[in-house]
Amino acid sequence: MIKKYAAVFLLITAWTRLSAGDDFCGLRNTAFQSGELIEYTIFYNVIGIYVNAGSASFKTAVEKLGSKTVYHVTGDGASNSKYDWIFKVRDKYESFFDTSNLQPLKFIRNVNEGGYKKYENVSFNQQTNTAITQDGVFKVPNCVQDVLSSIYYARNIDFNKYKENDKIPFNMFLDNEVFNLYIRYLGKETIKTRFGKFRAIKFKPLLVKGTIFEGGEKMTVWVTDDANHIPVRIESPITVGSIKVDMRDVSNLRYPLSSKL
């Protein structure tokens, strides 16, 4: 069961060939602030019973990266300690992105999943549209995002100007490759979570096919229908069973959590 958790952390950070749309170029941050902390519980379901499989947290700070003022977002994921003897997961993702345009400058991925370890360090050059990794220099499109910066950029999208089933395209760089993805807006609804009941914005991100996720529009995400746009629930089938991610705590929001009922 816990092996299925190994890629679940990417479920939170995962957000047709398309080019990045206007909503992924040129937005300024109005949704989050330095000091914000969001914590999640990850549940795994295989026979109709949800088991607490792990946790994840995301924190935001403002720092200097060279001469640039950046948002530094850190995402940590871990399997439930009582299952570590079966399959231990300790994942850490970091993104440093420009406070002026929310474009990534540096991305670090350091994962340890059941003994499988991978370290990735990416530097983005916005002037030359390149990504520099341990494996070389890669050409990337304008306004490309990494897996963490894309989440925080998407929180600033004005969903009110979209109709149900509209697609919002974006490009993401991961594992030395550019993925052309999109978010499909599905409207608004009220959702009940373990943290409470919320007015929420609902959408489906296009997933890249992998060993756990089937690809396509299988994942569903709900974010708060207020100025914060915090993900409060994520659901997705996986190769065996399904998973559910619920926000369990939040602090230092930029705005009141007015969507909570």
C-alpha positions in Angstrom: 0.0 0.0 0.0 2.7 2.5 1.0 4.5 2.0 -2.4 1.5 3.8 -3.9 2.4 6.8 -1.7 5.8 7.2 -3.3 4.4 9.3 -6.1 1.6 10.8 -4.1 3.5 13.9 -3.2 3.6 14.8 -6.8 -0.2 14.6 -6.7 -0.3 17.9 -4.8 2.3 19.5 -7.0 0.9 18.2 -10.3 -1.4 20.8 -11.8 -3.0 18.0 -26.7 -0.2 20.1 -27.3 -0.7 23.6 -26.3 1.4 26.7 -25.7 1.3 28.5 -22.4 -1.7 30.8 -22.2 -1.9 34.4 -21.1 -2.8 33.3 -17.6 0.6 31.7 -17.2 2.5 34.8 -18.4 2.6 38.1 -16.6 0.5 37.7 -13.6 1.5 39.3 -10.3 0.9 37.7 -6.9 -2.2 38.7 -5.1 -3.0 35.3 -3.5 -0.3 34.4 -1.0 2.3 36.0 1.3 5.6 35.2 3.1 5.1 33.0 6.1 2.1 31.0 4.7 2.0 27.4 5.8 -0.4 24.7 4.4 -0.5 21.2 5.8 -2.1 18.1 4.2 -3.0 14.5 5.1 -2.8 11.9 2.4 -5.2 9.0 2.5 -5.0 5.8 0.5 -8.1 3.7 -0.4 -8.1 0.2 -1.9 -11.2 -1.6 -0.5 -13.4 1.3 0.4 -11.5 2.2 3.6 -9.3 5.3 3.7 -6.0 4.8 5.5 -3.7 7.7 6.7 -0.7 7.0 4.4 1.3 10.2 4.8 1.5 14.0 5.1 2.7 17.0 3.1 3.4 20.6 3.9 4.1 23.8 1.9 5.7 26.9 3.4 6.5 30.2 1.7 9.2 32.8 2.5 10.7 35.9 0.8 14.4 35.7 0.3 17.3 36.9 -1.9 18.7 34.7 -4.7 21.6 36.6 -6.0 20.3 40.1 -6.8 16.7 38.9 -7.2 14.0 39.0 -4.5 12.3 35.7 -4.7 9.5 33.6 -3.1 11.1 30.4 -1.7 8.5 27.7 -1.5 9.4 24.4 0.3 7.3 21.3 0.0 8.0 18.3 2.3 6.3 14.9 2.0 6.6 11.8 4.2 5.0 8.5 4.6 3.2 7.7 7.9 6.0 6.7 10.3 4.2 3.5 11.3 4.5 2.3 7.7 8.2 3.3 7.2 9.3 -0.3 7.8 7.3 -1.2 4.6 8.2 1.7 2.4 9.8 4.9 3.8 9.3 8.1 1.9 11.0 11.4 2.6 10.6 13.9 -0.3 11.6 17.6 -0.4 10.9 20.0 -3.3 12.0 23.7 -3.4 11.2 26.4 -5.9 12.6 29.9 -6.0 10.6 32.2 -8.2 10.7 35.9 -9.0 8.4 38.1 -6.9 7.8 40.4 -9.8 6.5 37.9 -12.4 6.3 34.6 -10.6 8.7 32.9 -13.1 11.0 30.2 -11.6 14.7 30.8 -11.2 15.7 27.7 -9.4 14.1 24.3 -8.6 15.4 21.6 -6.3 14.0 18.1 -6.0 15.5 15.7 -3.4 13.6 12.5 -3.0 14.1 9.2 -1.0 11.4 6.7 -1.8 11.9 3.2 -0.5 15.6 3.5 -1.0 15.3 5.1 -4.5 17.1 8.4 -4.3 17.1 11.3 -6.8 18.5 14.8 -6.6 17.6 17.4 -9.3 18.9 21.0 -9.3 17.6 23.2 -12.1 18.5 26.8 -12.8 16.2 28.8 -15.2 17.5 31.7 -17.3 14.6 33.9 -18.3 16.6 35.9 -20.8 17.8 32.9 -22.9 14.7 30.7 -22.2 16.9 27.8 -21.0 17.0 25.4 -18.0 20.4 24.2 -16.8 20.5 20.9 -15.0 23.3 18.4 -14.1 22.6 16.8 -17.5 23.1 19.9 -19.7 21.3 23.0 -21.0 17.7 22.6 -22.3 15.7 25.0 -24.3 12.4 25.9 -22.7 9.4 28.0 -23.8 8.6 31.4 -22.5 6.9 31.4 -19.1 7.7 27.8 -18.3 7.0 26.7 -14.7 8.3 24.0 -12.4 6.0 21.7 -10.4 5.9 24.0 -7.4 5.9 27.4 -9.0 3.0 26.3 -11.3 0.8 25.7 -8.2 1.4 29.2 -6.8 1.1 30.8 -10.2 -2.2 29.1 -10.8 -3.5 30.4 -7.4 -3.5 33.9 -9.0 -5.7 33.0 -12.0 -9.0 34.8 -12.1 -11.3 31.8 -12.6 -14.4 34.1 -12.8 -13.6 34.9 -16.4 -13.8 31.3 -17.5 -16.7 29.1 -18.6 -17.1 25.5 -17.5 -14.9 23.2 -19.5 -12.5 26.0 -20.6 -8.8 24.9 -20.7 -6.0 27.0 -19.3 -2.8 25.8 -20.8 0.7 26.0 -19.3 4.2 24.5 -19.8 6.1 22.7 -17.1 9.8 21.5 -17.0 10.6 18.3 -15.1 13.2 15.5 -15.6 14.9 17.4 -18.4 11.7 17.6 -20.4 9.0 20.2 -21.2 5.4 19.0 -20.7 2.6 20.9 -22.4 -0.3 20.7 -19.9 -3.6 22.4 -19.0 -6.1 22.9 -16.3 -9.8 22.3 -17.2 -12.1 24.6 -15.3 -15.2 22.8 -14.0 -17.1 25.5 -12.2 -17.9 26.0 -8.5 -19.4 23.8 -5.8 -19.5 23.3 -2.1 -17.3 20.6 -0.7 -17.1 19.0 2.8 -13.6 18.1 4.0 -12.0 17.0 7.3 -11.0 20.7 7.8 -14.6 22.0 7.2 -17.0 22.9 4.5 -15.9 25.2 1.7 -17.2 27.1 -1.3 -14.7 25.8 -3.8 -13.5 26.2 -7.4 -13.2 22.8 -9.1 -10.9 21.8 -12.0 -9.0 18.9 -13.5 -5.3 19.2 -14.4 -4.0 17.1 -17.3 -1.6 14.5 -15.8 1.5 13.1 -17.4 1.3 9.3 -17.6 3.5 7.5 -15.1 3.9 4.3 -13.1 1.2 5.4 -10.6 -1.0 7.8 -12.4 -2.7 6.8 -15.7 -2.4 10.2 -17.3 -5.3 12.3 -18.8 -7.9 14.1 -16.8 -8.3 11.7 -13.9 -7.4 14.0 -11.0 -9.8 16.5 -9.5 -8.7 19.5 -7.5 -10.8 21.9 -5.3 -9.4 25.2 -4.2 -11.0 27.8 -1.9 -13.4 30.2 -3.7 -11.8 33.2 -2.0 -8.8 35.4 -2.7 -6.4 32.7 -1.3 -7.2 29.9 -3.8 -5.8 27.2 -1.4 -6.2 23.6 -2.5 -8.4 22.0 0.1 -9.0 18.6 -1.5 -7.4 16.5 -4.3 -8.7 13.1 -5.5 -7.3 10.7 -8.0 -7.5 7.0 -9.0 -4.1 5.3 -9.2 -3.0 1.9 -10.6 -4.4 0.1 -7.5 -7.1 2.0 -5.5 -7.3 5.7 -5.1 -6.0 8.6 -3.0 -7.5 11.6 -1.3 -5.5 14.6 0.0 -7.2 16.9 2.5 -5.9 20.2 3.9 -5.6 19.7 7.7 -4.2 23.1 8.8 -3.3 26.5 7.5 -1.7 29.6 8.9 -0.5 33.1 7.9 -2.9 33.5 5.0 -2.9 36.7 3.1 -6.7 37.0 3.4 -9.3 35.7 5.7 -10.6 32.2 4.8 -13.9 33.6 3.8 -14.9 30.5 1.7 -15.2 28.4 4.8 -18.9 27.8 5.7 
